[in-house]
Amino acid sequence: MTSPERTEDGRYIVVGGRRWRASDPLIPDEVAAALRSELGRARSRIRTTESDEDRCALRDRVQLAKEGLGERGTPWWEMSAEDRRERAEDRLRRLRG
């Protein structure tokens, strides 16, 4: 699978002509992989869950994973390196709770 096009500043990926915030490149590979795994599991379960309450809880998990990856919340390029790592690790801890 090829990587999506990135903007010159590296902050966004371009998919179908639309810009999406890129994952934080500073996140250690193992943390990023774990966050992506949590994200994929939550998204998969949303599609098969019938309960609105469960779906809401799963959307919260998607939000945490996306924040951990730097794709939502405060833009990663506005944060210090330490704060970026702490955010990723905190969100992963909360997901694994």
Contacts in CASP RR format, 6 or more apart in sequence:
PFRMAT RR
TARGET T0000
AUTHOR 0000-0000-0000
METHOD contacts of the structure
MODEL  1
MTSPERTEDGRYIVVGGRRWRASDPLIPDEVAAALRSELGRARSRIRTTE
SDEDRCALRDRVQLAKEGLGERGTPWWEMSAEDRRERAEDRLRRLRG
3 13 0 8 1.000
4 13 0 8 1.000
4 14 0 8 1.000
4 15 0 8 1.000
5 13 0 8 1.000
5 14 0 8 1.000
5 15 0 8 1.000
6 12 0 8 1.000
6 13 0 8 1.000
6 14 0 8 1.000
6 22 0 8 1.000
7 13 0 8 1.000
7 14 0 8 1.000
7 19 0 8 1.000
9 77 0 8 1.000
10 22 0 8 1.000
10 25 0 8 1.000
11 21 0 8 1.000
11 22 0 8 1.000
11 75 0 8 1.000
11 77 0 8 1.000
12 19 0 8 1.000
12 20 0 8 1.000
12 21 0 8 1.000
12 22 0 8 1.000
13 19 0 8 1.000
13 20 0 8 1.000
13 22 0 8 1.000
14 20 0 8 1.000
20 71 0 8 1.000
21 70 0 8 1.000
21 71 0 8 1.000
21 72 0 8 1.000
21 75 0 8 1.000
22 71 0 8 1.000
23 32 0 8 1.000
23 69 0 8 1.000
23 70 0 8 1.000
23 71 0 8 1.000
24 32 0 8 1.000
24 68 0 8 1.000
24 69 0 8 1.000
24 70 0 8 1.000
24 76 0 8 1.000
24 84 0 8 1.000
24 88 0 8 1.000
26 76 0 8 1.000
26 81 0 8 1.000
26 84 0 8 1.000
26 85 0 8 1.000
27 35 0 8 1.000
27 68 0 8 1.000
27 69 0 8 1.000
27 70 0 8 1.000
27 84 0 8 1.000
27 85 0 8 1.000
27 88 0 8 1.000
28 85 0 8 1.000
28 88 0 8 1.000
31 88 0 8 1.000
31 89 0 8 1.000
31 92 0 8 1.000
32 69 0 8 1.000
32 88 0 8 1.000
34 92 0 8 1.000
35 65 0 8 1.000
35 68 0 8 1.000
35 69 0 8 1.000
35 88 0 8 1.000
35 91 0 8 1.000
35 92 0 8 1.000
35 95 0 8 1.000
36 65 0 8 1.000
36 69 0 8 1.000
38 61 0 8 1.000
38 64 0 8 1.000
38 65 0 8 1.000
38 92 0 8 1.000
38 95 0 8 1.000
38 96 0 8 1.000
39 62 0 8 1.000
39 65 0 8 1.000
39 66 0 8 1.000
39 69 0 8 1.000
40 65 0 8 1.000
42 58 0 8 1.000
42 59 0 8 1.000
42 61 0 8 1.000
42 62 0 8 1.000
42 65 0 8 1.000
43 58 0 8 1.000
43 62 0 8 1.000
45 54 0 8 1.000
45 58 0 8 1.000
46 55 0 8 1.000
46 58 0 8 1.000
46 59 0 8 1.000
46 62 0 8 1.000
49 55 0 8 1.000
49 58 0 8 1.000
61 95 0 8 1.000
63 72 0 8 1.000
64 91 0 8 1.000
64 94 0 8 1.000
64 95 0 8 1.000
65 91 0 8 1.000
65 95 0 8 1.000
66 72 0 8 1.000
67 73 0 8 1.000
67 87 0 8 1.000
67 91 0 8 1.000
68 87 0 8 1.000
68 88 0 8 1.000
68 90 0 8 1.000
68 91 0 8 1.000
68 92 0 8 1.000
69 88 0 8 1.000
70 76 0 8 1.000
70 84 0 8 1.000
70 87 0 8 1.000
70 88 0 8 1.000
76 84 0 8 1.000
79 87 0 8 1.000
END
